[in-house]
Each structure stands twice: as structure tokens, then as C-alpha cells.
Amino acid sequence: MTFNALLVEKTDEDSVSATVQQLTEDRLPAGNVTVAVEYTTVNYKDGLCLQPKNGLVRNYPHVPGIDFAGVVEESSDSRYQPGDKVVLTGWRVGETHWGGFSQKARVDADWLVPLPDGLSTKQAMAVGTAGFAAILAVNALEDHGMKPEHGEVLVTGAAGGVGSIATAVLGNLGYEVAAVTGRPEMADYLKSLGATRIVARQEIDTVSKKPLESETWAGCVDAVGGEMLARVIGQLKYGSSVAAVGLAGGAKLPTTVIPFLLRGVNLLGIDSVMQPYENRIRGWERIASNLPLEKLDAMIQPAKLADVPTLANEILNGQVKGRIVVDVNA
């Protein structure tokens, strides 16, 4: 039986092609669970995987897609039975292992989690890796003492996938959310998610000459990195934390140790790829209980497999709002 998949093939050293093709099940990689994929999404890392010389994909031809949600078709692992609904994020699926831009996927059972009650497979992919990373960031900040009564929480890259989910969850939990965006037209969208204030990107995207500025933020979910993250560190309140989730603004961090020494602030690294099973369950259960689903549904930008190459370029260029949800069967 054949199925459709977005197959990336290397045409030469400097270019790749990505086309929807019909494949047979014997092309699927090794694994003990086969899933009929229903929905996937497009993340920043997916955009990279569709570029030549991306540093993530080592072998071609390749099926990218670091997330998927669907229904188990076959399983030799006792934890999953045919008909079970499951979610996958991370574990380098879509990078070193064929991923979710396909109607079928075969993976290791250890990489899956059961779909939480109250979420559909479509909603799970509206969350995806971006939203899962956002909830890990919120959990880490609260584990380090952040509370709504401490003051405003900053969310950088707020109109993107991580930022949208973080804004909605924090707003629902009663936090005052200051949302950073470089796109003024996103203001109404961000306020509808729960932002109480919009911060223009140019106000905060350059490094200050001072290692410390006024204590402003009770916490931060940062999806940008680079100079913006350095600026935020110098504006954190005493003992507060920033959760670093992304590097859309660059990987270098031009800061000093002074905020850490004089204000006791914390820089929390958030990895969503290799999270232990217990943390994944905690994160997905919190998503199901603390993310307003009507706001999640409003974030969705529907797409088909054939749309993915174009959307991959758009997400790399910061042109995507909210969450792309790809119906692989459309």
C-alpha cells in the first residue's frame, strides 16, 4: 500500500528538492510502532531541514517533520495498541529519522506519548514542539519561583509558535504578559491571546552599554536569543529567571556575569528534544488543562503537505503568525 510523503532529495552539493511523492511501506525506517499520521506542523527546525547544508539532515532521501500526531496502526510494544492516539515531538525525528511530513511514520515506542484527554490530534499539532517548549519554559520559570503577583512577564518573539502558546498559557494563569514583536500589525492578535502590553522589538533588541538596567521583568520566555536575550538579562528583577527557548536572533550572547552575581538571576536552558518521559507527560497534561483551546484554535493556519516548502521559507524569514497545522491527508 502506498502513502504520500514530502521527500527531500539532494540534487547536488548546494541544493535539494522537496516534492510530495507516493512511497511504499518498505521505505519506512526501523521502529516498533507504525502510526497513521493525521496532522503535523512546521517549526523553525523544519524550515532548516528543507535547506541544503542545514547541519541537521545527514542522509538523503529524507522525510522531515519533527512533530506528528495520529493513530497507531501496528505495534510490537505492549504500551501501544492499534487505535491508540499518540503524539511525537523531538528525539531528532525529522532530522536523523524520517518524520511527520508523511501519511505514515514508523518510530520507537519510547519517543511517543499518549494523546492527552481533551486534545484532538489537530490541536496537539497546533501545540507541537513550539508549544511543548513553551510549556516547558513556563514550568521551569514557576519551578524557580515565578508567580503572577511578582509582576510582568516578558515573552519575546511573541507572534511566533513558542511565543503564541506562552502568551496564551501565561495569560490564562493570571500573569501580566508583555509581548515583544517586530510586527505592529500583530498587536490585536497578541492581546486576544492574553498579552496585556505590546513591546516593540526595537525597544529591546540591542545590547545596553550598562550591564544592569532598571529591574523590570519578573520572568521571561525568550524565543529570540542573541542581543535581545542579553538585554533582557540586565532588566530582570532580583532572583528572577529567563527561560531560553530559541535563537531566531542569533546564537551569541553578548552579556556579562554581573546580572547573575549582583541580582542572582537565572538563565534556564530549555531543551524539548530529549526530555524524559515524565516531563513530557507533565508538559502535555498541563497543555490540556492550562491552554485555552479556543485561543489555540484561533492560532491555527491550515496547510497541506504540498504547502510545506513555501511555509518552511516563510518561517525562516519570520513571516508566520501562530501555528501552522498540516493535514497530511488533505
N, C-alpha and C positions, 0 to 999 in steps of 0.2 A: 504494500500500500504506500502511495506517495503522500507527501505533505509539502507545504510551502515553507520556505525559509529564505531569509536575506543572507545570501552567500557573498562574502568578501573574498575576492581573488586578487593576487598580486600580478600586475601586468608587466611591471619592470621594477627596478630598484627605487624609483621615485614616484610610483603611482599604484593605486589599487582601484578596482571596480567593485561596486556593490549592487547586486541585482537580485530580485525575487526569483527563485528557481524552485522547481519540483525535485525533491530528493526522496530517496527510499530509506527505510528504517535501518538498513545495514550501514548507512553512512553515519549514524549516531555514534557518539563516543561511548566508552565503557561507563557503567554505572549500574546500581542495583534497583533504581526506581525510574520508570518511564512515565512522563507527565504529558497529558494533553494540555498544552498551553492555551489559555483563554485570552490573557492580557499581558502586555509588557509595557515598558515605558522607555523614555530616552533621557539619560543622565549625561552630565558633562563628560564622564569617563567613556560613555558610549560614543560620544562625538569624537573623542580621541581615537577610539578603536577603529573608526572608519577613515582615519587619516594614514597616509604612508609614513613609515618611520616613526610610529607612535610610541614605541618602547613598551607596549603592553601586550600586543599580539606577536607571538613568536613563530607560529606555523600557519600556513595558508594551504588550501582554502579554509575559511573560518566563518562561523556564525556568531556575531557579537550579541550583546544584550545581557547586562549584568543583573537584571531582575526578571522574574516572571511569576505569575500565579495561574494555577489551573487545577486539573483533576487527575489523580493518579490513575494510570491505565494498567500498569504492571508493577509488581514489587516483590523482590525476594527478601525484603527486610520486614520483620514482624511489626514494626512500628507503623507501617503504612499499608493500607489495603486499597484495592481498586475502588474508586468512587470518593476517596478522601480528597478534600480540597486543601491545597498546600501553597506556601509562599516560599520563594527563594530570593535572597539578596546576598551578595558578596561571595566569599570563598574563591574569588578570581574566576568565577563562571563568567563567560562572555569575554574573558581575556585569554587564559590558558586552556579553558574548557569551553566547548560550544555552549552558547547561551540561549536567551529567550526570544530573539528575533526569529521565531520559528513556531510552527504549529505543534511541534513535538520537541521534548527535551529529555535527555537521559543523564541522571546525576547520581551522586552518592546520597543516601538517605540522611547522613549526618548534616548535610547542608540545608535540609528542608526544615520548615516549622509548620505546624498545622495552621490553617487559616483561622484567625480568632472569630469567635461568635460575634455576630453583629456587623461583620465586614463582608462585602462581596469581593470576588476576585478583581473586579474592576476598581473598586475602592482601594483595595490593597495595592494596586499598581498606581493609583493616584498618590499613594504614600510612597512606595518604592524605596530605593536606597536613600534618596534625598530626605524623605520624611522620616525614615528609620534613623538616619544620622541626626536629624533634628531632635527626635525624642531622646536619643542617647545624650545629646548635648544638654537638654533640659534636665534629664535625670542627674547628670554629672554636676550641673550647677546647683541643683537642690541638695544633692548629697554633700556638697561643700557649703551648705548653709544658706543659700539664697532663698528669700521669702518675699511675697508680694509687698509687705509693709516696709521693705528696705529701700524702695524707690524704683526709678525707671530702669528697665532692662533694654539694652540696645540689641537690635538684630540687623546685621549688615547683609547686603545682597538680598534685601527682604522680598523682592518681587520674584526671585528665583524659587527653585523647588525646595531647598532647605529652608530658606527664609520664609516662604509662604506657610509651610507647616509649622515652623517655630512660632511665627506670629500668631497663628490661629490657636495653637495649644496654649501659649503663654497668656494670650488674651482671655481664653476660656478659664484659665486657672486664677484669674484676677489680677494679673500683673499689668502695670502701665508699660506699654511697649512703644519704644521709639524705633521706627523703621527707617533704615537707610536705603535710599535708591538714587540712582542717577537718571531716572526717567520720571519727570514730574507728572506725566500722564498716569502713573501707577498709584497716585495718592488715594483716589477713591477706592480702588481695588484693595489696597493695603488696609485702609480704615474699615472696609467691610469685613476683613479678616479678624480685626481686633486691635490694630495699631491705634494708639492714642495721639501720636505725634509723628510727623514725617520729617526726616533729617536729610537734607540734600547731600549727595555724595561729596561734592566739592568742599563741604564744610569740614570733612573729616578724613579725606583721602591723601593728605600729605603729612609728613612727619614734622612734628613741632620741634623747634630748637631747644625747648625745655624738656628735660626728662620727665617732669611731673607737671600736670595741669590741674585745674580745679577738679575735685572729686565729684563726678557726675553720675556714673553708671553703677547700679547695684549688681550688674552682671551683663554678660554679652554672649550671644550666639553669633560667631563670626564665620561667614562662608567665603570671605574675600582674602584674608591673609595680607602679606606684603606690608606696605606703608600704612594702610588703614588699621591693620591689627596693631602695629607698633603705636599708632596714635591712641587707639582705644586703651591699651595697657596703661598709658600715662594718665588716663582720665578715670580709671576705676576707683571706686570708693575703697576705703581701708578694708582689707581682708576679703574683698570680693574676687570674683573669678570671671575669666573669659574662656569659653569652650571653642577651640579652633576646629572647624569642620572642613574648610575648603581653602583653595589657593587661587581663586579666579583672578586676584590682583597680584599674584606673584608668590614665589616660594621663599624669598629672602625676608628676614625680619630685622629691620634696622632700628634696634632699640638698645637700651642699656639695662643693667641689672637693678638700677635704682628703684623702680616701682616695686620690685619684688622684695628688696631689702628694707625700704622705708615705709611701704604701705602693706606689705605682706600679701600682695595679690597673687593669684594662682592662674597659671596658663595650663588649661586642661586639654590634652590632645584627644580627639575623638576619632577612633577607627571603627568603621562599620563593617569591614570586610571579614575579619577573623574573630568576631565577637563570640564568646561561649554561648552555648545553647540557652543557659539560664537567663543570660542578659537579653538574648533575642526574645524569649518568651515574655520577660518583663516589659521590654520595649513595645512589642506588638499588643500586649494586653492593655498597656497604657494608651496606646494609639486608639484602640477600640473604645476606651472609656473616657478619654480626655480630649479627643479631637472632634469638634462639632462636624458631623457628617454633611450637614447642609452647606457648610463652608468648604469642606473638602470637594463636594460635587461641583461647587462654583469655580474651583481651580482647574477643572479638567479641560484640556484641549484635546479633543478626539483625533485619532490618526489611524492610518493603515500601514501595513508593512512597507508598501511602496513609497510612503511619505518619509520614511526614516532617514535616508541620506540627506535630504534637504533640511530636515529638522535637526540633524546632527550638526550641520554647519551653523544653523541659527543658534543652537545652544552654546556653541563655542564662541560665538560673537555676542553673547549676552542679549539675544533678541527674543527669548522665550519668557512668557509670563505663566506662572503657576506650574501645572503638571501636565505633561504630555502622556496620554494613555493610548496605547496602540492595541487595537483589536486585531489579533493576528488572523482571525477567521473572516474578516470583512473583505 
